[in-house]
Amino acid sequence: MPQDQSSSIREGLARLKTPVLPLIHIVQWLYLSGPFQTVTEMLPQLSEPIEMEHGAYAEPAALLAIYSEALGHLHNLKKTEAAGLPHIEDEEGTQLDSMEAISQWTRHLILNLELETINSLLCAPQHCTLCCTGPEMDQEQLFFDVPLQDEETSFFDLLRHDDKESRATTPYEEPPLTRQNRPFYTTGAGLYHWQNGWSLILPKGSRCPHLDDHGACCIYPRRPTVCRKPQIFPYLLERAEIDKDGTETYILRNKILAVWDCPYVRAYKEEIETYAELCGLEPVFRQNKK
């Protein structure tokens, strides 16, 4: 393996061993117990290395500064109000109180950002296109569903399906949505606006239109969010639905989902399990394409 690729993997594994979330407990405690008006004001107090049982954080203030925007939500802890946050429920459907909602939303944002970096470090050296193609013709799945943010649909010059029928269902409900009197996944790749948002549908034998003949992504620097964390997904919160007024609802899951198809998930299973444990989350390994 070329030197730059092995360096990328070493950095990715190092980040799995020392996740950011354990530091967030310290940040919250210091902020709530101190005279600080903002978290930004408090961060310089973490200028010295912090030793934990699982490892050391040499420059905690500098590390946390990367996540300053997400940490800004902790300002509302002293107000005990969840202003600007989505509706968050536990798995029984009970709404989280303001303090818990603020804490979990902050952790969710930070976990997303950190796993984006870790996945990029571990994924690039693999030269793998598993998450860029639809199922093979001999596999069980009929299509591959790639969730997209609203603004990311502009990346794809594909037919859009956005009507009351698509918005009233999901890709996996039965009977399936029909297009041209056929199941949607038999009419080629396309963009679909479902009940819980947009996704790119890649049917059997298809591939992302931005995947070139050499297996490289043509829009890699501005690829969609889901492509930045290809096979280790943050599942701390799951977006469940969007109300007519635009309010989002999230369900607290407290999990990390790792897709077993991926070569680096199989190679670093123990490291991923340790990362999840240190973050206080349950690791779930799932075969995606069968």
C-alpha positions as CSV (number, residue, x, y, z in Angstrom):
1,M,0.0,0.0,0.0
2,P,1.4,3.5,-0.9
3,Q,2.7,5.5,2.0
4,D,0.0,8.2,1.8
5,Q,-2.7,5.5,1.9
6,S,-1.3,3.7,4.9
7,S,-1.0,7.1,6.7
8,S,-4.6,7.8,6.0
9,I,-5.6,4.5,7.6
10,R,-3.4,5.0,10.6
11,E,-5.0,8.4,11.2
12,G,-8.5,6.9,10.8
13,L,-7.8,4.2,13.3
14,A,-6.3,6.7,15.7
15,R,-9.5,8.7,15.6
16,L,-11.6,5.6,16.3
17,K,-9.5,5.0,19.5
18,T,-10.0,8.6,20.8
19,P,-13.5,9.8,19.8
20,V,-14.7,13.3,20.6
21,L,-17.9,12.4,22.4
22,P,-16.3,11.4,25.7
23,L,-15.0,15.0,25.9
24,I,-18.5,16.4,25.6
25,H,-19.4,15.2,29.0
26,I,-16.5,17.3,30.4
27,V,-17.5,20.3,28.3
28,Q,-21.1,20.2,29.5
29,W,-20.1,19.8,33.2
30,L,-17.6,22.7,33.1
31,Y,-20.1,24.9,31.2
32,L,-23.0,24.3,33.5
33,S,-21.0,24.5,36.7
34,G,-18.9,27.5,35.8
35,P,-19.6,31.3,35.3
36,F,-19.3,31.1,31.5
37,Q,-21.8,32.8,29.2
38,T,-20.9,30.7,26.2
39,V,-19.1,27.4,25.5
40,T,-16.6,29.3,23.3
41,E,-15.6,31.3,26.4
42,M,-15.1,28.1,28.4
43,L,-13.1,26.1,25.8
44,P,-9.7,27.8,26.7
45,Q,-10.0,26.2,30.1
46,L,-9.2,22.9,28.4
47,S,-5.7,23.9,27.3
48,E,-3.9,21.1,29.1
49,P,-3.8,17.5,27.9
50,I,-6.6,15.3,29.2
51,E,-5.9,11.7,30.1
52,M,-8.7,9.1,30.0
53,E,-8.6,5.4,30.5
54,H,-8.8,4.7,26.7
55,G,-6.3,7.3,25.6
56,A,-5.1,10.9,25.8
57,Y,-6.3,14.1,24.2
58,A,-3.2,16.3,23.7
59,E,-4.9,19.5,22.7
60,P,-8.6,19.2,23.7
61,A,-9.4,22.9,23.2
62,A,-8.1,22.9,19.7
63,L,-9.9,19.6,18.9
64,L,-13.2,20.9,20.2
65,A,-12.9,24.1,18.3
66,I,-13.4,22.2,15.1
67,Y,-17.0,21.4,16.4
68,S,-17.7,25.0,17.7
69,E,-20.8,25.4,15.7
70,A,-22.4,22.2,17.0
71,L,-21.2,23.0,20.6
72,G,-23.1,26.3,20.2
73,H,-26.3,24.5,20.9
74,L,-25.1,23.9,24.5
75,H,-25.6,27.6,25.2
76,N,-29.3,26.7,25.6
77,L,-28.5,24.4,28.5
78,K,-28.5,27.3,30.9
79,K,-31.8,28.6,29.5
80,T,-33.3,25.1,29.7
81,E,-34.9,25.6,26.3
82,A,-34.4,23.8,23.1
83,A,-34.8,26.7,20.7
84,G,-34.2,25.9,17.1
85,L,-34.0,22.2,17.6
86,P,-36.2,19.5,15.9
87,H,-38.7,17.5,17.8
88,I,-36.9,14.6,19.5
89,E,-38.6,11.5,21.0
90,D,-37.4,8.3,22.6
91,E,-38.3,4.9,21.0
92,E,-41.5,4.8,23.0
93,G,-42.7,8.1,21.5
94,T,-42.1,10.3,24.5
95,Q,-40.6,13.7,23.8
96,L,-37.2,14.4,25.4
97,D,-37.1,17.2,27.9
98,S,-35.2,20.3,26.9
99,M,-31.9,19.5,28.6
100,E,-31.7,15.9,27.2
101,A,-32.8,17.1,23.7
102,I,-30.0,19.8,23.6
103,S,-27.4,17.3,24.8
104,Q,-28.4,14.6,22.3
105,W,-28.7,17.0,19.4
106,T,-25.2,18.3,20.1
107,R,-23.8,14.8,20.3
108,H,-25.6,13.9,17.0
109,L,-24.1,16.8,15.1
110,I,-20.6,16.1,16.4
111,L,-20.8,12.4,15.7
112,N,-21.9,13.1,12.2
113,L,-18.9,15.4,11.6
114,E,-16.4,13.1,13.2
115,L,-17.6,10.0,11.3
116,E,-17.5,11.9,8.1
117,T,-13.7,12.4,8.7
118,I,-13.1,8.9,9.9
119,N,-14.9,7.3,6.9
120,S,-13.1,9.4,4.4
121,L,-9.7,8.4,5.9
122,L,-10.6,4.7,5.9
123,C,-12.6,4.6,2.7
124,A,-10.3,6.3,0.1
125,P,-7.5,3.8,0.2
126,Q,-9.9,0.9,-0.5
127,H,-10.8,1.9,-4.1
128,C,-14.2,0.5,-3.5
129,T,-17.5,1.3,-5.3
130,L,-19.9,-0.7,-3.2
131,C,-22.0,2.3,-2.1
132,C,-21.9,3.9,-5.6
133,T,-23.7,1.1,-7.5
134,G,-27.0,-0.7,-7.3
135,P,-27.3,-4.4,-6.4
136,E,-25.8,-7.0,-8.7
137,M,-28.3,-9.0,-10.8
138,D,-27.9,-12.1,-8.7
139,Q,-28.5,-10.3,-5.3
140,E,-31.7,-10.3,-3.3
141,Q,-32.1,-6.5,-3.2
142,L,-34.1,-4.9,-6.0
143,F,-32.6,-1.4,-5.6
144,F,-30.2,0.7,-3.5
145,D,-31.5,3.7,-1.6
146,V,-29.1,6.7,-1.2
147,P,-30.6,9.3,1.1
148,L,-30.0,12.9,0.0
149,Q,-30.4,16.4,1.6
150,D,-32.8,18.6,-0.3
151,E,-30.1,20.8,-1.8
152,E,-28.1,17.7,-2.9
153,T,-30.7,16.7,-5.5
154,S,-29.3,19.4,-7.8
155,F,-26.1,17.3,-8.1
156,F,-27.9,14.8,-10.3
157,D,-29.3,15.2,-13.8
158,L,-32.0,12.5,-13.3
159,L,-35.7,12.3,-13.6
160,R,-37.4,13.6,-10.4
161,H,-40.4,12.0,-8.8
162,D,-42.1,14.4,-6.4
163,D,-45.8,14.1,-6.0
164,K,-48.5,13.3,-3.4
165,E,-48.0,9.5,-4.1
166,S,-44.3,9.5,-3.5
167,R,-44.5,11.8,-0.5
168,A,-47.1,9.5,1.1
169,T,-44.9,6.4,1.2
170,T,-41.3,5.1,1.6
171,P,-39.1,3.1,-0.6
172,Y,-39.7,-0.1,1.3
173,E,-43.5,-0.1,1.8
174,E,-45.7,-2.7,0.1
175,P,-47.2,-2.4,-2.3
176,P,-44.4,-0.3,-3.8
177,L,-44.9,3.0,-5.5
178,T,-45.6,2.6,-9.2
179,R,-44.3,4.6,-12.2
180,Q,-45.6,3.8,-15.7
181,N,-47.8,1.1,-14.1
182,R,-44.6,-0.7,-12.8
183,P,-42.8,-0.8,-9.5
184,F,-40.7,2.4,-9.3
185,Y,-37.4,0.4,-9.1
186,T,-37.9,-1.1,-12.6
187,T,-37.9,2.2,-14.4
188,G,-34.2,3.1,-14.0
189,A,-32.2,5.4,-11.6
190,G,-34.0,8.4,-10.4
191,L,-34.6,11.0,-7.6
192,Y,-37.6,10.3,-5.3
193,H,-39.2,12.6,-2.7
194,W,-40.4,10.2,-0.1
195,Q,-42.3,10.7,3.2
196,N,-39.0,11.1,5.0
197,G,-37.1,13.1,2.4
198,W,-35.3,12.7,-0.9
199,S,-33.2,9.8,-2.1
200,L,-31.4,8.5,-5.2
201,I,-32.7,5.1,-6.2
202,L,-30.1,2.8,-7.9
203,P,-31.9,-0.3,-9.3
204,K,-30.2,-3.6,-10.1
205,G,-27.2,-3.3,-12.3
206,S,-27.1,0.5,-12.2
207,R,-24.5,2.9,-11.0
208,C,-24.2,6.5,-9.7
209,P,-24.0,8.8,-12.8
210,H,-21.0,10.5,-11.2
211,L,-18.9,7.2,-11.1
212,D,-16.4,7.3,-14.0
213,D,-15.0,4.3,-15.9
214,H,-12.1,3.9,-13.5
215,G,-14.3,3.7,-10.4
216,A,-13.6,7.3,-9.3
217,C,-16.2,9.9,-8.2
218,C,-16.3,12.9,-10.5
219,I,-17.7,15.2,-7.8
220,Y,-15.7,13.9,-4.9
221,P,-15.0,17.3,-3.2
222,R,-18.7,18.2,-3.2
223,R,-20.2,14.7,-2.9
224,P,-23.5,14.3,-1.0
225,T,-23.4,14.0,2.8
226,V,-24.2,10.3,2.9
227,C,-21.2,9.6,0.6
228,R,-18.9,11.2,3.2
229,K,-19.8,8.6,5.7
230,P,-20.2,5.6,3.4
231,Q,-20.2,2.6,5.7
232,I,-20.1,3.6,9.3
233,F,-23.4,5.5,9.8
234,P,-24.2,7.6,12.9
235,Y,-27.5,6.3,14.2
236,L,-27.7,8.2,17.4
237,L,-30.8,10.0,16.1
238,E,-32.9,8.8,13.2
239,R,-35.0,11.3,11.2
240,A,-38.5,9.9,11.2
241,E,-40.6,12.5,9.4
242,I,-41.2,16.1,8.4
243,D,-44.5,17.7,9.3
244,K,-46.4,19.9,6.9
245,D,-45.1,23.0,8.7
246,G,-41.5,21.8,8.1
247,T,-40.9,20.5,11.7
248,E,-38.6,17.5,11.7
249,T,-39.0,14.6,14.1
250,Y,-36.1,12.5,15.3
251,I,-36.1,9.2,17.2
252,L,-33.3,8.6,19.8
253,R,-31.6,5.3,18.8
254,N,-28.2,5.5,20.5
255,K,-26.6,3.2,17.9
256,I,-23.9,3.2,15.2
257,L,-24.6,1.3,12.1
258,A,-21.7,-0.3,10.2
259,V,-22.3,-2.0,6.9
260,W,-20.7,-5.4,6.7
261,D,-20.2,-5.3,2.9
262,C,-17.5,-2.7,3.3
263,P,-13.9,-4.1,3.4
264,Y,-12.7,-1.6,6.1
265,V,-15.7,-2.4,8.3
266,R,-14.7,-6.1,8.2
267,A,-11.1,-5.3,8.7
268,Y,-11.6,-3.0,11.7
269,K,-14.7,-4.5,13.4
270,E,-13.1,-4.5,16.8
271,E,-12.0,-0.9,16.5
272,I,-15.5,0.2,15.5
273,E,-17.0,-1.7,18.4
274,T,-14.6,0.1,20.8
275,Y,-15.4,3.5,19.2
276,A,-19.1,2.9,19.7
277,E,-18.6,1.7,23.3
278,L,-16.5,4.8,24.1
279,C,-19.3,7.0,22.7
280,G,-21.9,5.3,24.8
281,L,-23.6,3.8,21.7
282,E,-24.5,0.3,20.5
283,P,-22.7,-1.0,17.4
284,V,-24.9,-2.7,14.8
285,F,-23.3,-4.6,11.9
286,R,-25.6,-5.2,8.9
287,Q,-25.1,-6.8,5.5
288,N,-26.5,-4.3,3.0
289,K,-26.4,-6.2,-0.3
290,K,-27.2,-9.9,-0.2
